[in-house]
Amino acid sequence: MGVGLKPYFLVALFVFGISSVMCANKIEAAGECGKTPIRSAAVSLSPCLGTAGNAKVKVPPGCCSKVGALLKASPRCLCAILLSPLAKQAGINPGIAIGIPKRCNIRNRQSGKKCGSK
């Protein structure tokens, strides 16, 4: 009697394993910026372009509000944007741009956060 159930158990285990892998891939596919494509998230930070390459330039209020909203929604997204090829093409200096939240006096920023470090 127990021998007849073994093939069904193996099939059920196989189906469960495949569905688990598929669900994990969908979760990871969301990316650092959640469901928002990184390109769209980067474009939303366009008010920060002049500030992202020069630490002496005053950060405009529009930039601060966009960065604050981004950090609140998806904290890891900012680093993903700063390390993306798109940022490099735009001439953004990640070392300067990562300081924008501090320059904006955003309270709930991650202190000492450096992009690319573990």
C-alpha positions in Angstrom: 0.0 0.0 0.0 2.8 2.4 0.9 4.7 1.6 -2.3 1.9 2.9 -4.5 2.0 6.4 -2.9 5.7 6.9 -3.4 5.5 8.0 -7.1 2.7 10.5 -6.2 4.8 11.9 -3.3 7.8 12.4 -5.6 5.7 14.2 -8.2 4.2 16.4 -5.5 7.7 17.2 -4.1 9.0 18.0 -7.6 6.1 20.3 -8.3 6.5 22.1 -5.0 10.2 22.5 -5.6 9.7 24.0 -9.1 7.0 26.4 -7.9 9.2 27.5 -5.0 12.0 28.4 -7.4 9.6 30.3 -9.7 8.3 32.3 -6.8 11.8 33.2 -5.6 12.8 34.3 -9.1 9.7 36.6 -9.2 10.6 38.2 -5.9 14.2 38.8 -6.9 13.1 40.1 -10.3 11.5 43.1 -8.5 15.0 44.5 -8.0 16.5 47.1 -5.7 13.8 49.7 -6.7 10.9 47.4 -6.2 8.5 47.2 -9.1 9.8 50.5 -10.5 12.3 50.1 -13.3 15.7 51.5 -12.3 15.6 53.8 -15.3 12.3 55.4 -14.2 13.6 55.8 -10.6 16.8 57.4 -12.0 14.7 59.8 -14.2 12.7 60.8 -11.1 15.9 62.1 -9.6 16.6 64.5 -12.5 16.4 67.6 -10.2 19.6 66.3 -8.5 21.7 66.2 -11.7 23.6 69.5 -11.0 24.2 68.5 -7.4 25.4 64.9 -8.1 28.7 66.0 -9.6 29.6 69.0 -7.3 29.6 68.8 -3.5 29.7 72.6 -3.3 26.4 73.2 -5.2 23.4 73.8 -3.0 20.9 70.9 -3.3 17.5 72.1 -4.7 14.4 71.4 -2.6 12.9 69.4 -5.4 15.9 67.0 -5.3 15.7 66.6 -1.6 12.0 65.7 -1.7 12.6 63.2 -4.5 15.6 61.6 -2.7 13.6 61.5 0.6 10.6 59.8 -1.1 12.9 57.3 -2.8 14.7 56.4 0.5 11.4 56.0 2.3 10.0 53.7 -0.4 13.1 51.7 -1.3 16.3 52.5 0.6 18.6 50.4 -1.5 17.4 51.9 -4.8 19.6 55.0 -4.5 22.8 53.0 -4.5 21.4 50.9 -7.4 20.9 54.0 -9.4 24.3 55.5 -8.5 26.1 52.4 -9.5 24.1 51.9 -12.7 25.6 52.5 -16.2 22.9 55.2 -16.6 24.4 57.3 -13.8 27.9 56.9 -15.3 26.6 58.1 -18.7 25.0 61.1 -17.0 28.3 62.1 -15.4 27.2 61.4 -11.9 30.0 61.0 -9.3 28.7 58.3 -6.9 31.0 59.5 -4.1 29.4 63.0 -4.2 25.9 61.9 -5.0 25.7 59.5 -2.0 26.1 62.5 0.2 22.9 64.2 -1.1 20.6 62.7 1.7 23.0 64.2 4.3 23.1 67.5 2.5 19.3 67.6 2.4 19.2 66.8 6.2 17.0 63.8 5.6 16.5 62.3 9.0 15.9 58.6 8.3 18.9 58.1 6.0 21.2 55.2 6.6 24.2 56.7 8.4 27.6 55.8 7.0 26.1 54.1 4.0 28.5 53.6 1.1 27.4 52.2 -2.2 29.0 49.0 -3.3 30.2 48.0 0.2 28.9 44.9 2.0 
